[in-house]
């Protein structure tokens, strides 16, 4: 019990320090391009946390999470721009609908394992992507859907990067805190047991099938909320933002940041959000860079950035200490 309390206290200290960093970060940029990029880092962190709960903790691969992201974006956009619904209400209704859909399809899909599960989720993602392109009257087709209003509270509208930064990161920080509580709870221990061995988890009394479906639905809800935030921030959505490539990018974020680490989701999202900006001149080959980066991380940092960086720093400090002793 003492160890658990010490661990939870340590987690809370890390979260408070991380929150302080995020809250004061815009002051260093004073608006401009970098602030806009960090708005997208917030959205991608939401998505990476959602997928990490499913992949990193429960061990269930998904190559179709961009579909849930797109459903949240398009449904919120259609409800608000076409039907004049309140954006906050639309976001909540869409999240509930997407979660219900994920819960329903999760029962048959999550019976599968390994590459069969990956192919099933990929198929779902492709179906949704095709629907976005073909339902021209509803979604605008390949040309996209515009006229989506910004979110607002009373007379206060989130219509600038500075305002959107605090809106999106506020939602992201709440999600991170709830996710930390989840993974450190009895449910989180059940998810880790499923990740290690489903047979052993069943023997220990874990309702494996139902818990997998639950975390799949929760992951979809978080992705839907990220999609709604994206739609109301950009005020425009198009199918290209929710295709297979983006699903692969999300998996890459989780693996590079660190499987089974909430803060690793942030590191992976930040790296892969800034990387295209750095490699903009080689945009046609970005997927090759992602692949090479994934191979490098798998070989040399299998625990991801969140574990690899401290280990690397430790090695450097150790060698420096050994060198100074040798000189003495």
Phi and psi restraints in degrees (value plus and minus 20) as a CYANA .aco file:
   2 UNK   PHI     -83.7   -43.7
   2 UNK   PSI     -60.8   -20.8
   3 UNK   PHI     -84.6   -44.6
   3 UNK   PSI     -59.6   -19.6
   4 UNK   PHI     -84.0   -44.0
   4 UNK   PSI     -64.5   -24.5
   5 UNK   PHI     -83.6   -43.6
   5 UNK   PSI     -60.7   -20.7
   6 UNK   PHI     -82.9   -42.9
   6 UNK   PSI     -61.1   -21.1
   7 UNK   PHI     -84.7   -44.7
   7 UNK   PSI     -66.0   -26.0
   8 UNK   PHI     -84.9   -44.9
   8 UNK   PSI     -57.0   -17.0
   9 UNK   PHI     -83.8   -43.8
   9 UNK   PSI     -62.0   -22.0
  10 UNK   PHI     -83.0   -43.0
  10 UNK   PSI     -61.6   -21.6
  11 UNK   PHI     -82.3   -42.3
  11 UNK   PSI     -60.7   -20.7
  12 UNK   PHI     -87.3   -47.3
  12 UNK   PSI     -58.8   -18.8
  13 UNK   PHI     -82.6   -42.6
  13 UNK   PSI     -64.3   -24.3
  14 UNK   PHI     -81.2   -41.2
  14 UNK   PSI     -61.7   -21.7
  15 UNK   PHI     -85.9   -45.9
  15 UNK   PSI     -60.7   -20.7
  16 UNK   PHI     -84.3   -44.3
  16 UNK   PSI     -63.6   -23.6
  17 UNK   PHI     -84.2   -44.2
  17 UNK   PSI     -61.1   -21.1
  18 UNK   PHI     -83.8   -43.8
  18 UNK   PSI     -61.7   -21.7
  19 UNK   PHI     -83.1   -43.1
  19 UNK   PSI     -62.6   -22.6
  20 UNK   PHI     -80.8   -40.8
  20 UNK   PSI     -63.1   -23.1
  21 UNK   PHI     -79.4   -39.4
  21 UNK   PSI     -66.7   -26.7
  22 UNK   PHI     -86.3   -46.3
  22 UNK   PSI     -60.4   -20.4
  23 UNK   PHI     -87.4   -47.4
  23 UNK   PSI     -53.6   -13.6
  24 UNK   PHI    -117.0   -77.0
  24 UNK   PSI     -25.7    14.3
  25 UNK   PHI     -78.3   -38.3
  25 UNK   PSI     -62.9   -22.9
  26 UNK   PHI     -80.2   -40.2
  26 UNK   PSI     -45.2    -5.2
  27 UNK   PHI     -86.7   -46.7
  27 UNK   PSI     -45.9    -5.9
  28 UNK   PHI     -97.2   -57.2
  28 UNK   PSI     -45.4    -5.4
  29 UNK   PHI    -115.5   -75.5
  29 UNK   PSI     -50.1   -10.1
  30 UNK   PHI      34.5    74.5
  30 UNK   PSI      26.5    66.5
  31 UNK   PHI      61.5   101.5
  31 UNK   PSI    -187.4  -147.4
  32 UNK   PHI      70.0   110.0
  32 UNK   PSI    -185.5  -145.5
  33 UNK   PHI     -84.8   -44.8
  33 UNK   PSI     -64.9   -24.9
  34 UNK   PHI     -82.9   -42.9
  34 UNK   PSI     -54.6   -14.6
  35 UNK   PHI     -84.2   -44.2
  35 UNK   PSI     -59.6   -19.6
  36 UNK   PHI     -82.4   -42.4
  36 UNK   PSI     -60.0   -20.0
  37 UNK   PHI     -84.1   -44.1
  37 UNK   PSI     -59.7   -19.7
  38 UNK   PHI     -90.7   -50.7
  38 UNK   PSI     -42.5    -2.5
  39 UNK   PHI     -82.2   -42.2
  39 UNK   PSI     -63.4   -23.4
  40 UNK   PHI     -91.9   -51.9
  40 UNK   PSI     -50.7   -10.7
  41 UNK   PHI     -80.0   -40.0
  41 UNK   PSI     -59.8   -19.8
  42 UNK   PHI     -82.6   -42.6
  42 UNK   PSI     -64.9   -24.9
  43 UNK   PHI     -84.2   -44.2
  43 UNK   PSI     -63.7   -23.7
  44 UNK   PHI     -88.0   -48.0
  44 UNK   PSI     -52.0   -12.0
  45 UNK   PHI     -85.2   -45.2
  45 UNK   PSI     -61.2   -21.2
  46 UNK   PHI     -75.7   -35.7
  46 UNK   PSI     -67.9   -27.9
  47 UNK   PHI     -86.4   -46.4
  47 UNK   PSI     -60.4   -20.4
  48 UNK   PHI     -87.0   -47.0
  48 UNK   PSI     -59.3   -19.3
  49 UNK   PHI     -82.2   -42.2
  49 UNK   PSI     -63.8   -23.8
  50 UNK   PHI     -78.7   -38.7
  50 UNK   PSI     -67.4   -27.4
  51 UNK   PHI     -91.8   -51.8
  51 UNK   PSI     -53.1   -13.1
  52 UNK   PHI     -85.9   -45.9
  52 UNK   PSI     -54.4   -14.4
  53 UNK   PHI     -80.1   -40.1
  53 UNK   PSI     -58.1   -18.1
  54 UNK   PHI    -101.5   -61.5
  54 UNK   PSI     -67.3   -27.3
  55 UNK   PHI    -106.8   -66.8
  55 UNK   PSI     -69.1   -29.1
  56 UNK   PHI     -94.9   -54.9
  56 UNK   PSI     -55.0   -15.0
  57 UNK   PHI    -119.2   -79.2
  57 UNK   PSI     -63.6   -23.6
  58 UNK   PHI    -113.6   -73.6
  58 UNK   PSI     -33.2     6.8
  59 UNK   PHI      53.6    93.6
  59 UNK   PSI       5.8    45.8
  60 UNK   PHI    -129.5   -89.5
  60 UNK   PSI      95.5   135.5
  61 UNK   PHI     -94.3   -54.3
  61 UNK   PSI     123.3   163.3
  62 UNK   PHI    -161.1  -121.1
  62 UNK   PSI     104.7   144.7
  63 UNK   PHI    -130.0   -90.0
  63 UNK   PSI       3.1    43.1
  64 UNK   PHI    -152.3  -112.3
  64 UNK   PSI      -0.1    39.9
  65 UNK   PHI     -90.2   -50.2
  65 UNK   PSI     -41.0    -1.0
  66 UNK   PHI     -82.6   -42.6
  66 UNK   PSI     -44.4    -4.4
  67 UNK   PHI     -86.5   -46.5
  67 UNK   PSI     -63.7   -23.7
  68 UNK   PHI     -85.3   -45.3
  68 UNK   PSI     -58.6   -18.6
  69 UNK   PHI     -80.1   -40.1
  69 UNK   PSI     -66.2   -26.2
  70 UNK   PHI     -88.2   -48.2
  70 UNK   PSI     -58.7   -18.7
  71 UNK   PHI     -82.0   -42.0
  71 UNK   PSI     -61.1   -21.1
  72 UNK   PHI     -83.2   -43.2
  72 UNK   PSI     -62.1   -22.1
  73 UNK   PHI     -88.0   -48.0
  73 UNK   PSI     -70.7   -30.7
  74 UNK   PHI     -87.7   -47.7
  74 UNK   PSI     -64.3   -24.3
  75 UNK   PHI     -84.4   -44.4
  75 UNK   PSI     -61.6   -21.6
  76 UNK   PHI     -84.0   -44.0
  76 UNK   PSI     -62.2   -22.2
  77 UNK   PHI     -82.9   -42.9
  77 UNK   PSI     -64.3   -24.3
  78 UNK   PHI     -86.8   -46.8
  78 UNK   PSI     -63.9   -23.9
  79 UNK   PHI     -83.6   -43.6
  79 UNK   PSI     -56.0   -16.0
  80 UNK   PHI    -108.2   -68.2
  80 UNK   PSI     -67.0   -27.0
  81 UNK   PHI     -96.8   -56.8
  81 UNK   PSI     -57.7   -17.7
  82 UNK   PHI    -112.1   -72.1
  82 UNK   PSI     -59.4   -19.4
  83 UNK   PHI    -128.8   -88.8
  83 UNK   PSI     -19.9    20.1
  84 UNK   PHI      47.9    87.9
  84 UNK   PSI       5.4    45.4
  85 UNK   PHI     -97.9   -57.9
  85 UNK   PSI     136.8   176.8
  86 UNK   PHI     -83.5   -43.5
  86 UNK   PSI     108.5   148.5
  87 UNK   PHI     -78.1   -38.1
  87 UNK   PSI     -59.1   -19.1
  88 UNK   PHI     -87.2   -47.2
  88 UNK   PSI     -61.6   -21.6
  89 UNK   PHI     -85.0   -45.0
  89 UNK   PSI     -61.5   -21.5
  90 UNK   PHI     -81.7   -41.7
  90 UNK   PSI     -62.3   -22.3
  91 UNK   PHI     -80.3   -40.3
  91 UNK   PSI     -64.0   -24.0
  92 UNK   PHI     -87.4   -47.4
  92 UNK   PSI     -64.4   -24.4
  93 UNK   PHI     -83.9   -43.9
  93 UNK   PSI     -63.4   -23.4
  94 UNK   PHI     -85.6   -45.6
  94 UNK   PSI     -62.0   -22.0
  95 UNK   PHI     -80.2   -40.2
  95 UNK   PSI     -62.8   -22.8
  96 UNK   PHI     -84.7   -44.7
  96 UNK   PSI     -61.5   -21.5
  97 UNK   PHI     -86.6   -46.6
  97 UNK   PSI     -63.1   -23.1
  98 UNK   PHI     -86.1   -46.1
  98 UNK   PSI     -60.1   -20.1
  99 UNK   PHI     -82.3   -42.3
  99 UNK   PSI     -60.1   -20.1
 100 UNK   PHI     -85.1   -45.1
 100 UNK   PSI     -63.8   -23.8
 101 UNK   PHI     -79.3   -39.3
 101 UNK   PSI     -65.4   -25.4
 102 UNK   PHI     -83.6   -43.6
 102 UNK   PSI     -58.3   -18.3
 103 UNK   PHI     -83.8   -43.8
 103 UNK   PSI     -60.3   -20.3
 104 UNK   PHI     -89.4   -49.4
 104 UNK   PSI     -67.9   -27.9
 105 UNK   PHI     -97.5   -57.5
 105 UNK   PSI     -37.6     2.4
 106 UNK   PHI     -86.0   -46.0
 106 UNK   PSI     -53.4   -13.4
 107 UNK   PHI     -81.1   -41.1
 107 UNK   PSI     -69.1   -29.1
 108 UNK   PHI     -95.8   -55.8
 108 UNK   PSI     -57.8   -17.8
 109 UNK   PHI     -87.0   -47.0
 109 UNK   PSI     -63.1   -23.1
 110 UNK   PHI     -98.9   -58.9
 110 UNK   PSI     -15.9    24.1
 111 UNK   PHI     -92.7   -52.7
 111 UNK   PSI     -44.0    -4.0
 112 UNK   PHI    -102.0   -62.0
 112 UNK   PSI     141.8   181.8
 113 UNK   PHI    -156.4  -116.4
 113 UNK   PSI     137.5   177.5
 114 UNK   PHI      40.5    80.5
 114 UNK   PSI    -153.9  -113.9
 115 UNK   PHI     -90.3   -50.3
 115 UNK   PSI     -41.7    -1.7
 116 UNK   PHI     -87.5   -47.5
 116 UNK   PSI     -60.5   -20.5
 117 UNK   PHI     -85.8   -45.8
 117 UNK   PSI     -61.1   -21.1
 118 UNK   PHI     -80.3   -40.3
 118 UNK   PSI     -63.1   -23.1
 119 UNK   PHI     -87.9   -47.9
 119 UNK   PSI     -56.4   -16.4
 120 UNK   PHI     -85.5   -45.5
 120 UNK   PSI     -65.7   -25.7
 121 UNK   PHI     -88.2   -48.2
 121 UNK   PSI     -53.8   -13.8
 122 UNK   PHI     -83.2   -43.2
 122 UNK   PSI     -62.6   -22.6
 123 UNK   PHI     -81.0   -41.0
 123 UNK   PSI     -61.9   -21.9
 124 UNK   PHI     -81.5   -41.5
 124 UNK   PSI     -63.2   -23.2
 125 UNK   PHI     -82.5   -42.5
 125 UNK   PSI     -60.4   -20.4
 126 UNK   PHI     -86.7   -46.7
 126 UNK   PSI     -60.7   -20.7
 127 UNK   PHI     -80.0   -40.0
 127 UNK   PSI     -65.8   -25.8
 128 UNK   PHI     -85.7   -45.7
 128 UNK   PSI     -61.0   -21.0
 129 UNK   PHI     -82.0   -42.0
 129 UNK   PSI     -63.1   -23.1
 130 UNK   PHI     -83.5   -43.5
 130 UNK   PSI     -59.8   -19.8
 131 UNK   PHI     -81.8   -41.8
 131 UNK   PSI     -60.8   -20.8
 132 UNK   PHI     -80.2   -40.2
 132 UNK   PSI     -56.9   -16.9
 133 UNK   PHI     -98.5   -58.5
 133 UNK   PSI     -56.2   -16.2
 134 UNK   PHI    -109.9   -69.9
 134 UNK   PSI     -47.4    -7.4
 135 UNK   PHI    -102.2   -62.2
 135 UNK   PSI      46.9    86.9
 136 UNK   PHI     -80.3   -40.3
 136 UNK   PSI     -63.0   -23.0
 137 UNK   PHI     -85.3   -45.3
 137 UNK   PSI     -48.4    -8.4
 138 UNK   PHI    -113.5   -73.5
 138 UNK   PSI     -63.8   -23.8
 139 UNK   PHI    -126.4   -86.4
 139 UNK   PSI     -29.9    10.1
 140 UNK   PHI      67.1   107.1
 140 UNK   PSI     -24.4    15.6
 141 UNK   PHI      44.5    84.5
 141 UNK   PSI    -170.9  -130.9
 142 UNK   PHI     -80.9   -40.9
 142 UNK   PSI     -44.0    -4.0
 143 UNK   PHI     -93.5   -53.5
 143 UNK   PSI     -37.0     3.0
 144 UNK   PHI      74.5   114.5
 144 UNK   PSI     157.8   197.8
 145 UNK   PHI    -146.1  -106.1
 145 UNK   PSI     104.1   144.1
 146 UNK   PHI    -141.5  -101.5
 146 UNK   PSI    -199.9  -159.9
 147 UNK   PHI      62.0   102.0
 147 UNK   PSI      -4.7    35.3
 148 UNK   PHI     -95.7   -55.7
 148 UNK   PSI     109.3   149.3
 149 UNK   PHI     -96.9   -56.9
 149 UNK   PSI     134.6   174.6
 150 UNK   PHI     -90.8   -50.8
 150 UNK   PSI     135.6   175.6
 151 UNK   PHI     -90.6   -50.6
 151 UNK   PSI     131.7   171.7
 152 UNK   PHI    -171.2  -131.2
 152 UNK   PSI     135.7   175.7
 153 UNK   PHI    -145.3  -105.3
 153 UNK   PSI      87.0   127.0
 154 UNK   PHI      44.3    84.3
 154 UNK   PSI    -140.6  -100.6
 155 UNK   PHI    -117.4   -77.4
 155 UNK   PSI     -15.3    24.7
 156 UNK   PHI    -115.0   -75.0
 156 UNK   PSI      96.1   136.1
 157 UNK   PHI    -125.1   -85.1
 157 UNK   PSI     115.9   155.9
 158 UNK   PHI    -106.6   -66.6
 158 UNK   PSI      59.9    99.9
 159 UNK   PHI    -139.3   -99.3
 159 UNK   PSI      -7.1    32.9
 160 UNK   PHI    -151.3  -111.3
 160 UNK   PSI     142.6   182.6
 161 UNK   PHI     -80.9   -40.9
 161 UNK   PSI     -58.8   -18.8
 162 UNK   PHI     -82.0   -42.0
 162 UNK   PSI     -66.3   -26.3
 163 UNK   PHI     -88.1   -48.1
 163 UNK   PSI     -62.8   -22.8
 164 UNK   PHI     -85.7   -45.7
 164 UNK   PSI     -52.3   -12.3
 165 UNK   PHI     -78.0   -38.0
 165 UNK   PSI     -70.1   -30.1
 166 UNK   PHI     -92.8   -52.8
 166 UNK   PSI     -51.0   -11.0
 167 UNK   PHI     -84.3   -44.3
 167 UNK   PSI     -72.9   -32.9
 168 UNK   PHI     -88.7   -48.7
 168 UNK   PSI     -63.1   -23.1
 169 UNK   PHI     -91.6   -51.6
 169 UNK   PSI     -47.6    -7.6
 170 UNK   PHI     -81.5   -41.5
 170 UNK   PSI     -66.4   -26.4
 171 UNK   PHI     -84.5   -44.5
 171 UNK   PSI     -58.6   -18.6
 172 UNK   PHI     -87.6   -47.6
 172 UNK   PSI     -62.8   -22.8
 173 UNK   PHI     -84.3   -44.3
 173 UNK   PSI     -60.2   -20.2
 174 UNK   PHI     -82.2   -42.2
 174 UNK   PSI     -63.0   -23.0
 175 UNK   PHI     -84.1   -44.1
 175 UNK   PSI     -61.2   -21.2
 176 UNK   PHI     -82.6   -42.6
 176 UNK   PSI     -64.6   -24.6
 177 UNK   PHI     -82.6   -42.6
 177 UNK   PSI     -65.3   -25.3
 178 UNK   PHI     -84.7   -44.7
 178 UNK   PSI     -57.8   -17.8
 179 UNK   PHI     -87.4   -47.4
 179 UNK   PSI     -59.8   -19.8
 180 UNK   PHI     -81.9   -41.9
 180 UNK   PSI     -62.3   -22.3
 181 UNK   PHI     -83.5   -43.5
 181 UNK   PSI     -58.9   -18.9
 182 UNK   PHI     -85.0   -45.0
 182 UNK   PSI     -69.5   -29.5
 183 UNK   PHI     -91.6   -51.6
 183 UNK   PSI     -39.6     0.4
 184 UNK   PHI    -116.5   -76.5
 184 UNK   PSI     -11.1    28.9
 185 UNK   PHI    -120.3   -80.3
 185 UNK   PSI    -196.0  -156.0
 186 UNK   PHI     -80.8   -40.8
 186 UNK   PSI     -57.9   -17.9
 187 UNK   PHI     -83.9   -43.9
 187 UNK   PSI     -62.5   -22.5
 188 UNK   PHI     -80.7   -40.7
 188 UNK   PSI     -60.7   -20.7
 189 UNK   PHI     -85.4   -45.4
 189 UNK   PSI     -54.9   -14.9
 190 UNK   PHI     -85.1   -45.1
 190 UNK   PSI     -60.8   -20.8
 191 UNK   PHI     -82.7   -42.7
 191 UNK   PSI     -63.1   -23.1
 192 UNK   PHI     -84.9   -44.9
 192 UNK   PSI     -55.2   -15.2
 193 UNK   PHI     -85.3   -45.3
 193 UNK   PSI     -60.5   -20.5
 194 UNK   PHI     -83.4   -43.4
 194 UNK   PSI     -61.3   -21.3
 195 UNK   PHI     -80.4   -40.4
 195 UNK   PSI     -62.0   -22.0
 196 UNK   PHI     -94.3   -54.3
 196 UNK   PSI     -67.0   -27.0
 197 UNK   PHI    -185.0  -145.0
 197 UNK   PSI      96.4   136.4
 198 UNK   PHI     -86.2   -46.2
 198 UNK   PSI     -55.1   -15.1
 199 UNK   PHI     -85.1   -45.1
 199 UNK   PSI     -66.3   -26.3
 200 UNK   PHI     -84.2   -44.2
 200 UNK   PSI     -58.1   -18.1
 201 UNK   PHI     -82.8   -42.8
 201 UNK   PSI     -61.0   -21.0
 202 UNK   PHI     -83.1   -43.1
 202 UNK   PSI     -61.9   -21.9
 203 UNK   PHI     -81.6   -41.6
 203 UNK   PSI     -54.2   -14.2
 204 UNK   PHI    -102.3   -62.3
 204 UNK   PSI     -16.8    23.2
 205 UNK   PHI      74.8   114.8
 205 UNK   PSI      -8.9    31.1
 206 UNK   PHI    -101.7   -61.7
 206 UNK   PSI     110.3   150.3
 207 UNK   PHI     -99.1   -59.1
 207 UNK   PSI      65.2   105.2
 208 UNK   PHI     -79.0   -39.0
 208 UNK   PSI     -71.7   -31.7
 209 UNK   PHI     -82.2   -42.2
 209 UNK   PSI     -66.1   -26.1
 210 UNK   PHI     -88.3   -48.3
 210 UNK   PSI     -58.2   -18.2
 211 UNK   PHI     -87.9   -47.9
 211 UNK   PSI     -57.5   -17.5
 212 UNK   PHI     -84.1   -44.1
 212 UNK   PSI     -62.0   -22.0
 213 UNK   PHI     -86.3   -46.3
 213 UNK   PSI     -59.3   -19.3
 214 UNK   PHI     -82.3   -42.3
 214 UNK   PSI     -66.1   -26.1
 215 UNK   PHI     -91.0   -51.0
 215 UNK   PSI     -50.7   -10.7
 216 UNK   PHI     -84.2   -44.2
 216 UNK   PSI     -63.0   -23.0
 217 UNK   PHI     -87.7   -47.7
 217 UNK   PSI     -62.5   -22.5
 218 UNK   PHI     -82.3   -42.3
 218 UNK   PSI     -61.8   -21.8
 219 UNK   PHI     -81.3   -41.3
 219 UNK   PSI     -59.3   -19.3
 220 UNK   PHI     -87.2   -47.2
 220 UNK   PSI     -58.7   -18.7
 221 UNK   PHI     -82.6   -42.6
 221 UNK   PSI     -65.8   -25.8
 222 UNK   PHI     -82.8   -42.8
 222 UNK   PSI     -61.1   -21.1
 223 UNK   PHI     -84.3   -44.3
 223 UNK   PSI     -58.1   -18.1
 224 UNK   PHI     -84.3   -44.3
 224 UNK   PSI     -62.8   -22.8
 225 UNK   PHI     -82.4   -42.4
 225 UNK   PSI     -61.1   -21.1
 226 UNK   PHI     -81.3   -41.3
 226 UNK   PSI     -59.2   -19.2
 227 UNK   PHI     -84.8   -44.8
 227 UNK   PSI     -61.3   -21.3
 228 UNK   PHI     -83.6   -43.6
 228 UNK   PSI     -63.2   -23.2
 229 UNK   PHI     -82.2   -42.2
 229 UNK   PSI     -60.5   -20.5
 230 UNK   PHI     -81.1   -41.1
 230 UNK   PSI     -65.8   -25.8
 231 UNK   PHI     -83.4   -43.4
 231 UNK   PSI     -64.0   -24.0
 232 UNK   PHI     -99.1   -59.1
 232 UNK   PSI     -34.8     5.2
 233 UNK   PHI    -104.3   -64.3
 233 UNK   PSI     -65.3   -25.3
 234 UNK   PHI    -101.4   -61.4
 234 UNK   PSI     -46.7    -6.7
 235 UNK   PHI      40.0    80.0
 235 UNK   PSI      -4.0    36.0
 236 UNK   PHI    -176.6  -136.6
 236 UNK   PSI     118.3   158.3
 237 UNK   PHI    -154.8  -114.8
 237 UNK   PSI     129.5   169.5
 238 UNK   PHI    -163.1  -123.1
 238 UNK   PSI     136.0   176.0
 239 UNK   PHI     -79.0   -39.0
 239 UNK   PSI     -48.8    -8.8
 240 UNK   PHI     -80.8   -40.8
 240 UNK   PSI     -42.8    -2.8
 241 UNK   PHI     -98.5   -58.5
 241 UNK   PSI     -28.9    11.1
 242 UNK   PHI    -148.8  -108.8
 242 UNK   PSI       9.0    49.0
 243 UNK   PHI    -110.3   -70.3
 243 UNK   PSI    -191.8  -151.8
 244 UNK   PHI     -80.9   -40.9
 244 UNK   PSI     -60.3   -20.3
 245 UNK   PHI     -77.3   -37.3
 245 UNK   PSI     -58.4   -18.4
 246 UNK   PHI     -92.0   -52.0
 246 UNK   PSI     -54.0   -14.0
 247 UNK   PHI     -81.6   -41.6
 247 UNK   PSI     -61.8   -21.8
 248 UNK   PHI     -84.1   -44.1
 248 UNK   PSI     -60.0   -20.0
 249 UNK   PHI     -82.2   -42.2
 249 UNK   PSI     -58.9   -18.9
 250 UNK   PHI     -84.6   -44.6
 250 UNK   PSI     -63.5   -23.5
 251 UNK   PHI     -80.8   -40.8
 251 UNK   PSI     -60.9   -20.9
 252 UNK   PHI     -82.6   -42.6
 252 UNK   PSI     -61.8   -21.8
 253 UNK   PHI     -76.8   -36.8
 253 UNK   PSI     -65.7   -25.7
 254 UNK   PHI     -86.1   -46.1
 254 UNK   PSI     -64.9   -24.9
 255 UNK   PHI     -88.9   -48.9
 255 UNK   PSI     -64.4   -24.4
 256 UNK   PHI     -87.6   -47.6
 256 UNK   PSI     -60.1   -20.1
 257 UNK   PHI     -88.2   -48.2
 257 UNK   PSI     -61.9   -21.9
 258 UNK   PHI     117.9   157.9
 258 UNK   PSI      93.5   133.5
 259 UNK   PHI     -83.4   -43.4
 259 UNK   PSI     115.3   155.3
 260 UNK   PHI      54.4    94.4
 260 UNK   PSI       7.7    47.7
 261 UNK   PHI    -158.5  -118.5
 261 UNK   PSI     101.3   141.3
 262 UNK   PHI     -87.3   -47.3
 262 UNK   PSI     -63.2   -23.2
 263 UNK   PHI     -90.6   -50.6
 263 UNK   PSI     -47.7    -7.7
 264 UNK   PHI     -82.4   -42.4
 264 UNK   PSI     -51.4   -11.4
 265 UNK   PHI     -80.5   -40.5
 265 UNK   PSI     -60.0   -20.0
 266 UNK   PHI     -85.3   -45.3
 266 UNK   PSI     -65.4   -25.4
 267 UNK   PHI     -82.5   -42.5
 267 UNK   PSI     -63.9   -23.9
 268 UNK   PHI     -85.2   -45.2
 268 UNK   PSI     -61.3   -21.3
 269 UNK   PHI     -85.4   -45.4
 269 UNK   PSI     -62.2   -22.2
 270 UNK   PHI     -84.2   -44.2
 270 UNK   PSI     -65.0   -25.0
 271 UNK   PHI     -83.0   -43.0
 271 UNK   PSI     -67.5   -27.5
 272 UNK   PHI    -102.0   -62.0
 272 UNK   PSI     -27.9    12.1
 273 UNK   PHI    -105.1   -65.1
 273 UNK   PSI     -58.2   -18.2
 274 UNK   PHI     -99.8   -59.8
 274 UNK   PSI     -48.9    -8.9
 275 UNK   PHI     -77.7   -37.7
 275 UNK   PSI     -66.3   -26.3
 276 UNK   PHI     -81.7   -41.7
 276 UNK   PSI     -51.1   -11.1
 277 UNK   PHI     -88.0   -48.0
 277 UNK   PSI     -58.6   -18.6
 278 UNK   PHI     -90.6   -50.6
 278 UNK   PSI     -57.3   -17.3
 279 UNK   PHI    -122.3   -82.3
 279 UNK   PSI       8.8    48.8
 280 UNK   PHI     -77.6   -37.6
 280 UNK   PSI     -53.3   -13.3
 281 UNK   PHI     -87.4   -47.4
 281 UNK   PSI     -40.2    -0.2
 282 UNK   PHI    -135.1   -95.1
 282 UNK   PSI      19.1    59.1
 283 UNK   PHI     -78.5   -38.5
 283 UNK   PSI     -54.5   -14.5
 284 UNK   PHI     -87.3   -47.3
 284 UNK   PSI     -35.8     4.2
 285 UNK   PHI    -134.8   -94.8
 285 UNK   PSI      -1.7    38.3
 286 UNK   PHI     -83.3   -43.3
 286 UNK   PSI     -55.3   -15.3
 287 UNK   PHI     -86.9   -46.9
 287 UNK   PSI     -50.2   -10.2
 288 UNK   PHI     -87.5   -47.5
 288 UNK   PSI     -62.2   -22.2
 289 UNK   PHI     -82.3   -42.3
 289 UNK   PSI     -62.7   -22.7
 290 UNK   PHI     -79.9   -39.9
 290 UNK   PSI     -62.7   -22.7
 291 UNK   PHI     -83.3   -43.3
 291 UNK   PSI     -65.5   -25.5
 292 UNK   PHI     -84.8   -44.8
 292 UNK   PSI     -59.7   -19.7
 293 UNK   PHI     -84.2   -44.2
 293 UNK   PSI     -59.9   -19.9
 294 UNK   PHI     -84.7   -44.7
 294 UNK   PSI     -61.9   -21.9
 295 UNK   PHI     -83.1   -43.1
 295 UNK   PSI     -65.0   -25.0
 296 UNK   PHI     -80.2   -40.2
 296 UNK   PSI     -66.6   -26.6
 297 UNK   PHI     -85.0   -45.0
 297 UNK   PSI     -59.1   -19.1
 298 UNK   PHI     -84.7   -44.7
 298 UNK   PSI     -57.9   -17.9
 299 UNK   PHI     -97.8   -57.8
 299 UNK   PSI     -64.8   -24.8
 300 UNK   PHI    -128.1   -88.1
 300 UNK   PSI     -40.3    -0.3
 301 UNK   PHI    -156.9  -116.9
 301 UNK   PSI      46.3    86.3
 302 UNK   PHI     -81.7   -41.7
 302 UNK   PSI     -40.7    -0.7
 303 UNK   PHI    -108.0   -68.0
 303 UNK   PSI     -18.9    21.1
 304 UNK   PHI      63.3   103.3
 304 UNK   PSI     158.0   198.0
 305 UNK   PHI     -82.1   -42.1
 305 UNK   PSI     -57.9   -17.9
 306 UNK   PHI     -84.8   -44.8
 306 UNK   PSI     -45.5    -5.5
 307 UNK   PHI    -125.8   -85.8
 307 UNK   PSI     -50.6   -10.6
 308 UNK   PHI     -91.8   -51.8
 308 UNK   PSI     -58.9   -18.9
 309 UNK   PHI     -84.1   -44.1
 309 UNK   PSI     -70.2   -30.2
 310 UNK   PHI     -79.4   -39.4
 310 UNK   PSI     -57.8   -17.8
 311 UNK   PHI     -85.1   -45.1
 311 UNK   PSI     -61.0   -21.0
 312 UNK   PHI     -85.3   -45.3
 312 UNK   PSI     -64.1   -24.1
 313 UNK   PHI     -82.1   -42.1
 313 UNK   PSI     -60.5   -20.5
 314 UNK   PHI     -81.9   -41.9
 314 UNK   PSI     -60.8   -20.8
 315 UNK   PHI     -84.7   -44.7
 315 UNK   PSI     -61.8   -21.8
 316 UNK   PHI     -83.2   -43.2
 316 UNK   PSI     -65.7   -25.7
 317 UNK   PHI     -83.7   -43.7
 317 UNK   PSI     -61.4   -21.4
 318 UNK   PHI     -83.3   -43.3
 318 UNK   PSI     -63.5   -23.5
 319 UNK   PHI     -87.9   -47.9
 319 UNK   PSI     -58.1   -18.1
 320 UNK   PHI     -84.2   -44.2
 320 UNK   PSI     -60.3   -20.3
 321 UNK   PHI     -85.8   -45.8
 321 UNK   PSI     -60.1   -20.1
 322 UNK   PHI     -86.4   -46.4
 322 UNK   PSI     -57.1   -17.1
 323 UNK   PHI     -87.0   -47.0
 323 UNK   PSI     -59.8   -19.8
 324 UNK   PHI     -88.4   -48.4
 324 UNK   PSI     -55.4   -15.4
 325 UNK   PHI     -87.7   -47.7
 325 UNK   PSI     -57.2   -17.2
 326 UNK   PHI     -85.9   -45.9
 326 UNK   PSI     -58.9   -18.9
 327 UNK   PHI     -85.3   -45.3
 327 UNK   PSI     -56.0   -16.0
